[in-house]
Amino acid sequence: MAPPTTAMLPGATAAAGQVPGTSPAIPGMLPNMFPLTSGQFGALPVMPIQAMTQQATRHARRVYVGGLPATSNEQKDSPVVLDCATWPANTIPILQSVATFFSHVMSAIGGNTAGPGDAVVNVYINYEKKFAFVEMRSVEEASNAMALDGIIFEGAPCKVRRPSDYNPSLAATLGPSQPNPNLNLAAVGLSPGSAGGLEGPDRIFVGGLPYYFTEAQIRELLESFGALRGFDLVKDRETGNSKGYAFCVYQDVSVTDIACAALNGIKMGDKTLTVRRANQGTTQPKPEQESVLLHAQQQIALQRFMLQPGALATKVLCLTQVVEVDELSNDEDYQDILEDMRTECGKFGPLVNVVIPRPSPDGEHAPGVGKVFLEYGDVESASKARQSLNGRKFGGNQVVAVFYPENKFYEGDYDG
């Protein structure tokens, strides 16, 4: 159960006119929050002015942490807000473990910039929805925490994002809005260029991506303009398939508008890309950038050719949006799907093999789940199949059929 909001620190006494077990109201503090007191966390006494300053910067000092592991029933009666400086001995274990975990991780990556001590000062947890708001001591430490997206906490990968009340324009006046590029992310099993650092005015929205584009292909396309600081291909939570849009940030933010101008509106397969700053407000490239833009457009033309379905015909086809993942777990359903595929897809020529990857029983990632691979005896038959199957409606979905590298197929590499 959550500790009562009237809990007091040992030795504390109630002042005149104050309800025992509560703290005097401080402007800018929520009534159920415990204010920092003199000597705790090695901080100076929190005066009203200081409290108001903390409240004004709070939106930039908090991070949202989603995907927390499930907790026991008695721990999810209601959301909990607790000040780390006033934890009672009987506080909820996961509440303390979240704060302790992120404090240790911040220290391990070199993300603490506000002096000695723990970076985390407050934690709010919603047990039912499995998310938390973790409040840091400083704006800079919160920005460094953004690099922790994907960190594994008690076996669960966590999403680290800015909260909905985050104001990028205001935050830019309070401190760094991006993680320090010199953070030692390898110390906690992360690598630069993941989804971390995807905030701020230079974040790019990339929409209209064909669903069959892999993460590696999209990265290769975007990196025609330079190295990425962050990249996030948005996927369906149930199937793991691409939703057709992504976000990215370049290490060199000066190429942001160049990339947007070169990529926006170009055809990719059966789609047209929409590429712009995520925070809107388009900016045209400067005249001195035109030569860079021309070179980038030439690179894009080459990439577009390489990614175009049908550009390099092979004997193997990869179909997506033809099977539901939950249908593949049942043996009878799976055999029916296999037989249907052999019958229908064998009409276009000699069908040598049909491979439909199945989900792993233990829930681990299984390469190629949701795809169907068709190996034909010759390229001509595979081409006929692709021409007939691509774009066909199946179960309300539009089938996507693309040629698949034969060497990857023969090696059992179905993640391409």
N, C-alpha and C positions, 0 to 999 in steps of 0.2 A: 504494500500500500504506500501511497505517497506520504511523505512526512507532513504533519499538519502545518498550516501556514502560520500558526501561532507559536511554533517551536522557537525557543530562545537558546542562545549560546550559553554554556555553563558560566555561572557567575554574573549573568546580565541582570539588571534590575530595571523596573519600569519607572519612568520619569513621571512627575506629577501631571495628571490629565491625560496620561497615555494608557491604553489598554495593555495589561500585562501580556508579554510575549509578542508584542508587535513593535515595529520601529516607527519613529516619528516620520510623518510624510515629508518627502523631499520633492521639490518641484522637478518634473520630468521623469520621475520614477513611477512604475506601475505599482499599485497598492499591494500586490502579492509578491513583489520582488524584495529580496533582502539586500539593503544597501551595504556597500563595503564600509567597514568601520576602521577606526584608527589602528594601525599596526598590522592589519590583515593583508596578506600577500605582499608585505613590505611596502604598502602604498601609503600615501599621505592621507589624512582624514578627508573624507568626501564632504565637501561643503556644498551648499545649494548651487553656487555658480558652477562648480566643477561638475555637479550632477547634471545641470542643464547642458553643459558642453558635451558630456557623455551622451545625453539623449540626442543632441543635434547630430552627432557623428555616428550614432548607433546603426543607421541603415547601411553605412559603409564599413562597419566593423563586424557585421554578422555575415555568416554564410549558411546557406541551406544545405543540409545533408540528407539525401533521400536513399531509400533502399536499405534501411537498417534491418538487422536480423530480427526475427520474431522473438517476442519475450513471453514469459508466462502470464497466465490470465490475471493474476493478482496485480500485475504491473501495468495493466492497461485500462484502469478504471477511468482515467481522465488525463488530459495533458498536464505536464508538470513544468513549472518554472522554478529554478533554483539557482541561487548565487553560489558559485563554487567556493567563495571565501567563507561561507557560513554552513557548509555541509554538516548535518548532524551525523553521529556515528551510525545511525540506523537508516541512512538514506538508501534509496533504491539503487541496487548494484549497477544496473546498466547506465543509469544517469551519470554516476561517477565514472564508470568505465569509458563512456563516450568522451567526457572531458579529459580524463587521464590519457586516453589513447591519442586524441588530437594534440594534446600538449606535448606528449612524447614524440609524436611524428613531426610536429613543427620544429622541435629541438633537433631531431635527427637530420632534417633536410637543411638546417641552417636558416630557418624561416623566422626565428625570433629576433626582433629588431628593437623591442621596447625595453631592453635590459634583462637582467637575470629574473628567473621565476617562470611560472607557467604562462603560456600565451592565452589560454582559455580562461575567461572570467565568468561567463554565464552559459547555461545550457537550457534550452526548452525542448522537450520531447513530446511528440504525439505518438503514443504507442500503437493506437489503432491503425493509423495511416503510415506508421513506420518511417517517420522523418523527424529531423531535429533542426533547430537553429542554434548554431554555435557562435557565441560572441567572443571576439578577440579583444586584446587590450588596445590595439591600434589599427588604423586604417591600413597601414602597410602590411601588418601581419595577416589581416583578412585577405588582402590581395595575394599574398604568398600562399595562403591556404587554398586559393582557387586552383593551384597547380596539383592539388591532391585528388582531383576528379579520378574516380576509378580505384581509389585506395581500398584494400580489402580489410574490412572490420569484422572480426569474429566469423570469418568465412564468407562474408557477403560483400560484393563490390558495391561501393557507395558512389552516388552522384553528388558532386559538390558544385553548387551553383550560387549565384547571387539571389537574395530574397526578392520578392515581388516589389517591395518598397524601395529598392535600390535606385538611386538617382545618379546616373553616370556623370552628368554635367556638374552636379554639386560635389560628388565624390572626387572629381578631378582637382578640385580646389583644396581638398583635405589631405591628399597624399597620393602615392603611386596607385594606379588602378590596374596594373598588370603585375604578375608574379616576377620576382627577381630572376633573370635568366640564369643566374649562377647557383640556383638551388640544387642541392645534392639529392635529386629525386631517386637516383639509383639506390640510395640507402634504404628506401622503403619499397623497393620493387617497382617503381614507376619510371617512365622515360619521358623526356621532353617531347612536345609535339602531340601529346594526347589531347583529350578534350579540355584540359586545364588551360586557363588563359584565354578563354573564349568570351571575354567581356570587354566592354569599352567601345568607343566610337569607331574603331577600325574593324569591328567584326563584320564579316561578309555573309550574306544569305545566298545560297546556291540552290535554286529551285528548278523543277522541270527535269530532274535527272531520270533517265530510263531506269526502271527497276532492276534490270539485269546488270547494271554497272556495279562492279565490285568496289570495295573501299580502296583497294590498291590502284585501280584504274582512275578513280576520281582524284585521289591524291596526286597521281602522276600528271593528270591534266592540270590541276591547280599549281603544282610545283614548277610548271613551265615559267612561272613568273618569279619564283624564289622559294626559299625554305619556309615551311609553315611553323608558326609558333603553336598553333592549336588547330585541331580538326575534329569535327563530330558529325558523322553520318547518322541521321535519325532513323531508327529502326522500330518496327512493330514489336511490342513487348512479348507478344505471344509467339509469333513465328520467327522473329529475328530477321525478317526480310526488310529491305530498304523501303522507306516511305517516299523516296523520291526527292528528298531535299537534305541539305547539310549546311553547316556553318564552319567558317574557318577564319583564322587570323594569321597574317604574314609576320615573320620576324622583322622584316623591313617594311614598316607600315607605309612607306612612300610609294609602294607598288600597288596599294589597295585600289586606287581609282583606275590605274592602268589595267589591272586584272578585270575589274568590273566592266570597263568599256570594251575590252577585247572579247570577253566571254558572253556578255549579255546578248541574247537574241540569236545565238548561233544554233544550228540544228545538230542534235546528237541523237542518232538513231531515229526513232519516231517521235522525239520530243524537241521542244525549243527551250533553251536554258533561260532562266531569269536570274541574273546575278547583280546584286546591288548591296550597298551598305545596309546592314540589318537595322540600323537606327535611322534609315532613310536619309534624305538630304544628299542628293547626288552632286558630285563635283567633277567637272570635266578635266581631263589631263592637261597639264601645262604644255606649251609649245615645245619646250626642251625635252619633253617626254615622248614626243611623237616617234622618234627613231626606235626607242625601246618598245613602244606599242606595236610598231610595224613588225619588228623581230618576233615579238610575242605572238602576234596573229599568225605568222608563218609557222611557229611551233604548234599553235592550236590546230591549224589546218592538218598538220601531220598527225597529231594526236587524234583528231576527229576521224581521219581515215582509218587509223589503227583500231579505233573503238567501234566503228560502224559495223552493225550486224551484216554479215555476208561479205565483208572485205576480204577475209582469208577463209575460203571454203575448206572444210575438212570432212572426214567420214563420220564425225561424231557431232550430234546435236545435243544441246542442253535446253530443256524446256523448264520454264518457271510459270507459276500461277496455274498449275494443272492439278496439284494434289494438296490436300490439307494435312498438316502435320499430325493431327490427332487420328486421322484415318490409317496412318502407317504403323501404329502400335499394335493394332489387332491383326493377328495372323491371317484370318479369313479375309478381312477387308484388303489386306496387303496383297494376297494372292489374286484376288479379283481385279485389283488395279493393274497388277503385272500382266494378267491375261488380256485385259482390255487394251493395254498399251501395245502388246505384241500384235493383237488382231488389227487394231486401227492403224498403227504406224507401219505395219508390214505391207500396207497397200502401195507404198511408194518405191519398193525395191527390196532386195535381200537384206533383212534385218538380222544382224549377227548377234547382238546382245542388247538387253535392256537392263539398266541399273537404276534403282530407286533407293537411295540411302534412307535408312530408318533412324529414328531417334535412339539415343543410347538409353538402356534401361536404368542406369544410375543417374540420369539427368545431365551428364556431362556433354559438352559440345561434340556433336557428330558432324563431320564435314559433309556438306551437300544436302542436308535435310531440307525438303521442300522442292528439290529439283528432280527432274527425270532426264537420264542420259540415254540416248539412242545411238548405237553403233551400227552403221550400215556397211555393206560390202564394198561400196564405192562412193566417190564424192558426188556423182550425178544423182544417186538415190537420195543422199542426204540433202542435196540442194532442192530436189522435188519436195521432200518432206518439209523443209523449212518454208518454202514458198506457200505450201498449203496450210501449215499449222500456225505460222506466225500471224498473230492478230485475230485468230479464231476465238470465238466466245466459248468458254467452258465453265459451267457452274457459276455464271454471272461474272467471271473474270476474263480478261483478255490475255490469251496465251502469248508468251514471249518465247520465240525460238531463235537461238543463236548458235553459230558453229563453235565447237569447243576444241582446244588444242589436243591432238591425238596423244602426244607424249604425256600430258597431264592425266588424261583418261586412263591410259595403260598403267600409269604409276599409282592409280587409285587416289589421285589428288583431285578432289571434287569441290574444293573451295575457290577455284579460280573464277 
